[in-house]
Amino acid sequence: MPAIARRAIFVAPFDELADPRLLAELAADSEAAGFDGFFLWDHIVYSAPTRAVLDPWVAMAAIAMTTERILTGPMVTPLSRRRPHKLAREAVTLDLLSRGRLVLGVGLGSDRHGELEPFGEVHEPRAQAQLLDDGLEQLQRYWDGAFEPRPVQRPRIPIWAAATWPNRRPVRRAAGLDGLFPVELPAPAALAELAGEIAELRGAGAGPYELVVTNGAGTDPQPWIDAGATWALTGFGPQPKLADVRSAIAAGPTG
């Protein structure tokens, strides 16, 4: 029997999709079609020709209210430009609103679209990495009871960490969390390599772990699933077309 994975829609809330009511509608349609998640990019601005950029956190609140089953979350939010105490409050609020259906995607982020240095944010990768690690520690402390209310999900809201192939430091960080979201993978064999490294880093009996991949609509995810992916996301790039998203949703998770 072939390996299976959960399926999700993954969209940038840009331009044609820069409408929170539309995103909530698409998420509800995705749930009805049998998908397991509806995830959003998290950016402040983006390179041309993108112009309209929506805040994903407010949109996810709308998604939480129009769905009952699917997971949602930002893929990914750079902790270096977030205040951990504010993010902790936002995440718990959304976790409560969704009744435990939030996944927090985290990463360093990049300044290639002009959303860090022009706004006074840290943009040097080493400094960003330190802020990310410090922020993760603070989030855990807040969620452990320093803040109330605590999240619905225990022991914490699941955290998936991004890692750009072939960098390994982010992989080591991700091994201590709940999932790895690798990007720019050249082939399924690279994912299988990362899966082996994660298993070794976590050790026997470490519990469930998510390996998350993204491919364009119409791509057969099975080779990636066979390589270890537990989530297969259907993505549409930085210029998503509403018609393409609707078509992929209508085709369903096995389409």
DAWOMO-V120114 format. One record per residue. N is the residue number from 1. RES is the residue in one small letter. D_CENTER is the distance of its C-alpha to the mean C-alpha in Angstrom with 2 decimals. Layout:
N&RES&D_CENTER ; N&RES&D_CENTER
//
This chain:
1&m&28.30 ; 2&p&25.20 ; 3&a&21.98 ; 4&i&19.53 ; 5&a&15.79 ; 6&r&13.77 ; 7&r&12.88 ; 8&a&10.54 ; 9&i&10.84 ; 10&f&8.42 ; 11&v&10.39 ; 12&a&11.29 ; 13&p&13.30 ; 14&f&16.18 ; 15&d&19.87 ; 16&e&20.57 ; 17&l&17.44 ; 18&a&18.02 ; 19&d&19.35 ; 20&p&17.76 ; 21&r&20.28 ; 22&l&19.50 ; 23&l&15.75 ; 24&a&16.89 ; 25&e&19.41 ; 26&l&17.15 ; 27&a&14.88 ; 28&a&18.20 ; 29&d&19.45 ; 30&s&16.52 ; 31&e&17.26 ; 32&a&20.91 ; 33&a&20.44 ; 34&g&18.99 ; 35&f&15.26 ; 36&d&13.19 ; 37&g&10.01 ; 38&f&9.34 ; 39&f&6.08 ; 40&l&7.00 ; 41&w&7.45 ; 42&d&8.84 ; 43&h&12.34 ; 44&i&15.87 ; 45&v&17.80 ; 46&y&17.55 ; 47&s&20.29 ; 48&a&22.98 ; 49&p&23.47 ; 50&t&20.50 ; 51&r&22.07 ; 52&a&20.44 ; 53&v&17.07 ; 54&l&15.83 ; 55&d&14.29 ; 56&p&11.06 ; 57&w&12.09 ; 58&v&15.39 ; 59&a&14.17 ; 60&m&12.01 ; 61&a&15.32 ; 62&a&17.06 ; 63&i&14.75 ; 64&a&15.41 ; 65&m&19.07 ; 66&t&19.34 ; 67&t&17.74 ; 68&e&18.79 ; 69&r&16.86 ; 70&i&13.41 ; 71&l&10.20 ; 72&t&8.05 ; 73&g&5.51 ; 74&p&4.62 ; 75&m&2.69 ; 76&v&4.84 ; 77&t&7.96 ; 78&p&11.04 ; 79&l&13.00 ; 80&s&16.14 ; 81&r&16.40 ; 82&r&15.69 ; 83&r&18.42 ; 84&p&17.31 ; 85&h&19.77 ; 86&k&18.59 ; 87&l&14.89 ; 88&a&16.21 ; 89&r&18.21 ; 90&e&15.62 ; 91&a&13.17 ; 92&v&16.24 ; 93&t&17.55 ; 94&l&14.60 ; 95&d&14.59 ; 96&l&18.31 ; 97&l&18.14 ; 98&s&15.95 ; 99&r&18.04 ; 100&g&15.40 ; 101&r&12.52 ; 102&l&9.80 ; 103&v&6.89 ; 104&l&6.34 ; 105&g&4.04 ; 106&v&7.27 ; 107&g&9.51 ; 108&l&12.91 ; 109&g&12.46 ; 110&s&15.51 ; 111&d&18.58 ; 112&r&19.33 ; 113&h&18.73 ; 114&g&20.82 ; 115&e&18.49 ; 116&l&19.44 ; 117&e&23.14 ; 118&p&24.54 ; 119&f&23.27 ; 120&g&24.55 ; 121&e&21.31 ; 122&v&21.38 ; 123&h&20.72 ; 124&e&22.30 ; 125&p&19.85 ; 126&r&21.88 ; 127&a&22.00 ; 128&q&18.30 ; 129&a&17.76 ; 130&q&20.31 ; 131&l&18.79 ; 132&l&15.39 ; 133&d&17.39 ; 134&d&19.58 ; 135&g&16.88 ; 136&l&15.35 ; 137&e&18.96 ; 138&q&19.62 ; 139&l&16.71 ; 140&q&18.08 ; 141&r&21.55 ; 142&y&20.88 ; 143&w&19.18 ; 144&d&22.06 ; 145&g&24.53 ; 146&a&25.22 ; 147&f&23.81 ; 148&e&24.65 ; 149&p&23.55 ; 150&r&21.32 ; 151&p&18.12 ; 152&v&18.78 ; 153&q&16.76 ; 154&r&18.70 ; 155&p&18.96 ; 156&r&15.80 ; 157&i&12.54 ; 158&p&10.37 ; 159&i&8.62 ; 160&w&6.63 ; 161&a&8.05 ; 162&a&8.11 ; 163&a&11.67 ; 164&t&13.74 ; 165&w&16.47 ; 166&p&19.05 ; 167&n&18.39 ; 168&r&18.89 ; 169&r&18.62 ; 170&p&14.81 ; 171&v&15.28 ; 172&r&17.80 ; 173&r&15.65 ; 174&a&12.87 ; 175&a&15.81 ; 176&g&16.55 ; 177&l&13.26 ; 178&d&11.76 ; 179&g&9.73 ; 180&l&9.53 ; 181&f&7.33 ; 182&p&10.52 ; 183&v&11.31 ; 184&e&14.85 ; 185&l&16.08 ; 186&p&19.64 ; 187&a&20.19 ; 188&p&19.46 ; 189&a&21.90 ; 190&a&19.64 ; 191&l&16.98 ; 192&a&19.95 ; 193&e&21.02 ; 194&l&17.83 ; 195&a&17.96 ; 196&g&21.52 ; 197&e&20.83 ; 198&i&18.22 ; 199&a&20.78 ; 200&e&23.49 ; 201&l&21.77 ; 202&r&20.92 ; 203&g&24.32 ; 204&a&25.80 ; 205&g&24.98 ; 206&a&21.71 ; 207&g&20.17 ; 208&p&17.27 ; 209&y&14.36 ; 210&e&11.36 ; 211&l&11.27 ; 212&v&8.67 ; 213&v&10.17 ; 214&t&10.31 ; 215&n&13.81 ; 216&g&15.81 ; 217&a&17.53 ; 218&g&20.54 ; 219&t&19.44 ; 220&d&20.53 ; 221&p&17.66 ; 222&q&20.33 ; 223&p&21.04 ; 224&w&17.48 ; 225&i&17.64 ; 226&d&21.05 ; 227&a&19.75 ; 228&g&17.55 ; 229&a&14.26 ; 230&t&13.50 ; 231&w&10.78 ; 232&a&11.72 ; 233&l&9.78 ; 234&t&12.27 ; 235&g&11.65 ; 236&f&14.33 ; 237&g&14.18 ; 238&p&15.05 ; 239&q&17.96 ; 240&p&16.92 ; 241&k&20.07 ; 242&l&20.33 ; 243&a&22.75 ; 244&d&20.49 ; 245&v&17.65 ; 246&r&20.39 ; 247&s&21.94 ; 248&a&18.93 ; 249&i&18.47 ; 250&a&22.23 ; 251&a&22.30 ; 252&g&20.19 ; 253&p&17.92 ; 254&t&20.90 ; 255&g&21.96
//
